[in-house]
Every structure is written in structure tokens, then in C-alpha cells.
Amino acid sequence: MSQMNIAQVDLNLLKTFEALHDESSASRAALRLGVTQSAISAGLRRLRQVYGDPLFVRTGRGLAPTLRANQLKPVISEALDRCRQSLAMVDPVNQQYQGRSVVVGLSDDFEIAYGRRLMTQIAQRLPQLRVIFRQTHSQIVAGALLDRTLDLAITAGGFAQGRLSRQVLGEGDYRCLVDPDSLAPGQQSIDLDEFVRRAHVLVSSGGFIGITDEGLAAQGLSRHVCASTSHFAALPFLLKGSQAVATIPGHAAQAIAEMTGLRVLSCPLALPRYPVELGWRTQAQLDPMLLKVREAIVASFT
């Protein structure tokens, strides 16, 4: 085990570590930091000496972090973010945030509906900041925030944890998405009987049961799910040319319909509305960069 202390360590090595972990490639890390690949390789050799661990091992898909590297990543990234935050304090009016990124967790329905607006709102407030959208959902979001793989997250709940803060952004509902060619001329809606008769495409991480099944079961009804996917973005390709219907969050249905020509219909089955929330680590709430990103997110949902 290394016996080095901070007085013996070039702190630029931490930037090398962060770039290698994020990019999984020495060549991409070199491009990111504006140095040569040989400089990255030399930095990795020194990092291995400092931490007494290989840190990154070569695989068929690039450099994979070891267990120790994954343990070090949130600590090193937080330290670097604190340094970047301190530099931003020197000129709080003209903060460009070049080299910084923010990781926003959200499911792809929110990314489809709000991602472009988020990009615009963040760019207006924080020029040169990179926003990274990363998939998450309410069952796993708290852990992802606490282990610092996410900086902020937008989900339908999941923030009931003592070290997390949250803000309600709005309320969501469910609507139906269909190919308009599957409707009769002039038809603007479907009733519950037709809803049950049609085949259904389910969007679910599990692939078997959704909230629609629960609502139907409460009325003694059931449906036939002809296909299941974990990605809302696949729906245009699955619904076009079919008689199937997908019941999904209204924001995603509207955004997909606007881009693809599919038709949004009111859902004939009464389904509960749900809160849309923004969550973050409470201890990070004074970071001026994250405050501005939170402001941009709220503006995107207003």
C-alpha cells in the first residue's frame, strides 16, 4: 500500500483520474484534457503508485475501473468540483464553467419531453457547461444521488431520504398514443370497450405489469399486451402501422406525437395523477452551479 501524502502528490493527477473514469479511454481522456495520450498513460502509472491499485484495466471495450477506482470516483469528483466552485467565486457574474459537467438523472419520457428545453435553459444560465442525461427511475434514484453518480434528478418521487431535498415541479397524467390510421375517419377518442379490445404496447422496466393493468383489474377487466419495451423512444416504431395502443405519461405522449405524427387520445380508464419532483443531495445545495441548474429545470417545467 502506498505511503504517500498530499504533499508528494501532483493534484493534476486527480483530473487525469476523473477523465479516465468518465471516458473509459486514454485517448478520449487526452482529448478531454488537451494533453497527449502518453501524458495520460504516465499519469495513470503515477496514480497506480499513489493508490496502490491498478485502478483501470484494459478490456475489449476500453478501460474498466476497478472496485477501488469506483470507490474513489465520487470522492475525487467532489473534491474537484469544490475547487471549480472556489474559482467560480472569484468572478460570480461571468461564470463560464468550462470543463464542468452536471449529471441529471431522469427517465427517457422526461428526456424526450423536456431534454431540449433543459439544454436551452441551462445554456442561457451556464455557458459551456455540459449537461449529461443519465437514465434513472424512482426505485433507484435515491441511491444514485447519495453515491454521487447523479447531481440532480427528475422523477415521479423516490426522494424520501433524510439526506436528500426535493421540490415539486408539477403533476403528471396518462394518455393514449395510437397510429391515426388505426382510427375511423373523424374519430377523436376511444371508449373503454375499444381500449380493452385493442392490443397494447407496454413500457415497463419489468416488462409484465403496468399501472394500466392495475386500473383495469380494479374494474374486473384485463388487456392483451402484444409487446413490451423499456424505452419510450421505441414507441413510434412499434405503434406505426399497427392497431395497438400505448398508455404513457402525457408529457411523453405529446412530445412523441409532435415529432412522429402519432395521435394522442385521452385515456378512457381513470388513472391516478402523480407528482413530478426534482431531487438533490442536501449538502450540495449551496453550489452556485447546481443552484443555477435547478433554476433552469424549474423554468423548463413552468
N, C-alpha and C positions, 0 to 999 in steps of 0.2 A: 504494500500500500504506500502511496506517495506521502512524503513528509513535508511537502511544500506548503508555504503560507502565502498570503496575498501579496506580500512584499516581493516575492520572487516570480509572480505570475504577470505576464503581459495581458492586461484586461481586454485587448483586442481579440484574444482567443475566444472570448465569450461570444463575440459577433460571428466568428467562424463556426462555433458550435451551433448557434441558433440557425444560421443559414444552412448548414449541413442537415440539421434535423428537419427543417421545413422543406428543403428541396430534394432530399434523398439522393443527391448527386453532387460530386465535387465540381463538375463543370458548371452546373447551374448555380451552385453556391458562389463560384468565382465570378460569374456574370452578375449575380446579385450584388456582390460587394465591390465589383470593379477592380478585381485583382487577378493574377494569373492562377491557373489550376495548380501549378507547382507550389504557389504560396498557400493554397488551401491544403494541399497534401502535407506540407511542412507544418502547418498549424494543427492538423489532425494528429500528427506524430507527437507534438508537444502536449496537446490535450490528453492524449493517452497516458503520457508520463504524469501529468498533473493529477489525473483522476484514477490512475492505476487500473484502467479498464479499456478494452478495445473501442467502446462507445458506438462505433458503426462498423458493420460487417457487410462485405460485398455479397449481393445476391444477383439473381438473374434480372431483377428489376431495379438495380441501383444499390444504394447504401441503406441498410436497415438498422435502426437504432437498437442497442442492447437494452436490457432491463434498466441498467444504471443510467443510460442516456435518457430514457423516458422518465426516470425519477428526477433527473437533473433539469430537464427541459422547462417545467413551469417555474422553477426557482431562478434559473438563468434568464429566462424571458422577462420575468417580473423585475429582476434587477436592472436589465437593460431598459425596460420601459420606464422605470424610475429615473434613470439617467436621462432618457429622452424628455421626460416630463420636466426635469430640472432645467434643461436647455430651453424648453418652451417658455419657462417662466422669465427668461431674460428679455423676451420680446413677445409679450402676450397678445399684442394686437396683430402682428404679422407672422402667424404660425403656419408654416408650410407643411410640417410633419413629413418631410421627405424621408423615406426609409422606414416609416412606421406603418403598421397594418392593424386592422381591427377585425376580429373574428366574430361574426354574427351567426348564431345558430337559429335555424328555422326549418320548417318542413317545406317541401317543394311547392305546396299550394300557396304558401305565403311568398316564396321566392318568385313564382310565376306572376302573382298578382301585384306584389309590391317591390320586387327587386329593382326594377328600372327607376321607380320613384326614389327609392333609398339611395341609389347611386347618384342621382341628381342632387338630392338634398344634402348628402354628405359632401359631395364635391363643392357645393356652394359654400359650405362652412369650413371645410378642411381640405384645401387644395393639396394634391399629391399624396394624400392618404389612400392606402389600398384597403378596400373592404373585401373580406373573404367570407363568402356564404358557405356555411357548413351544415349538413343535414342533422337535425335532431328532432325529438318529439317529447311530449310531456312526461313520459315514463323515465327518460334518461337525462333530461336537461339539467336537473339539479346537480347530479354528479359531474357532468361535463363543465358546468360553471365552477364548481368547487375545485376541480383538478386543473382548472385554467386552460382547458382545451378550447373553451369559449370565453369571450369577453362579455358578450351580451347575448340575449336570446329572446325570440318571439315565439310563443307557443300558446296553446289553449290550456293554460295552467301548468302546474308542476313546480312552482317556486315556494312551496310551503316548507321552508327550511330556515332555521334561525340565522344563518349567515348570509342569506340572500334577501335582496329587496326586490319589489315588483311595483309595476304601475299598469293600470288597466288602460289599454289602447282603444278598446271598442268591444263590440259584441258581434258574433258570427251566427250565420244561419245556414241552412242546407237548401240546395236547389237541384233540379234535374238537368242533365245535359244529354241531348239526343242529336242524331243526324236529322236535319229538317226534311230530308227526303223520306223519312220513315213516318211522317205525319200526313194526314189527309189535307187536301187543299184548304187553306184558311184556318186550319186547326191551330189554336194558340195555347192549348193546355191538354193534360191527360188526367182522367179521373183515377180513383184508387183501383177500380177493376182493371183498367188498361195497364196501370202501373204494375200490378201483380202479374198480369198475363205476359208482359214483356220479359225478355231475358235481361239480366243485369250484369254490368261490369263493376266489380268491387275494387275499391282502392283501400288496401289494408296491409300493414306490415306483417300480420299473421297470415292473411290470405283466406280466412274462413268466415268470420263473423264481423259484421259492422253494426253501426248504430241503427241502420235501416232494418236489419233483421230483428233487433230488439223492439223497435216500434211496431213492426208487423206482428211479432209474436204476442205483444200486448193486446192485439185485436184478434188473435187466433188465426193469423194469416202467415204465409211464408212466401218466398220468392225463389226463382231459379237463377243462380249465379253461373253464367256461362264462362266467365273468365275473371281472374283476379290479378291485380298488379300492385306493386308497392310504389309506383311513380305516377303522379298526376299527369306528368308530361306525356305519358304514353297514351292517354285517353283519345286524342284526335285520331290516332292510327288504329285504335281498337273499335271506336264507335262509327267512323266513317264507313258508309255502305252497309251498315247493319241496322237491325230493329232494336238493338239493346239500348238501355238507359243506364246512366251513371248518376248516383246521388252523392253530391260532393259539397264542400263548403262553397257558399255563394260567391265569395270573392274570386275563388279559382275558376268557378263555372263561368263567371262573367269575363274574366281575362282570357280564358281559353276560347270562348265563343267569339270574342272580338278578333282574335288572331286567326281563327280556323274556319269560321262560318258555321260551326255547330250552333244549335239553338238552346237557349236557356229557358226552362219552364219552372213554374212554381211546383214545389213538391206537394203532391196530394196527401201525403202522410204527415201528420203533425209530429215534428221532431223538435227536441229542446234546443234553444239557442245556447251559446256558450261564450265565455269571456275570452277575449284576446289580450294577452298580457306580455309586457316587456319585463325581463328579469336580469339582475346583475349581482355580482358579489358586493356586499355592503361596504367592505373595506376599500373597494376601488372607486367609490362614488365621488371622490374629490379629484380624480384625474381629469384635468380640463379637456383632454381629448375625448374621453368617454362621455363626459357631460355634453359635449357638442354632438357626438354621435347619437346619444339618447334624444337630444333635441331634434335632430334630423329624423329619427324614427318616428317620434310623436307627430312631427309635421307631415310625414308621409301617410300617416293613418288618419289625419284630420280631414 
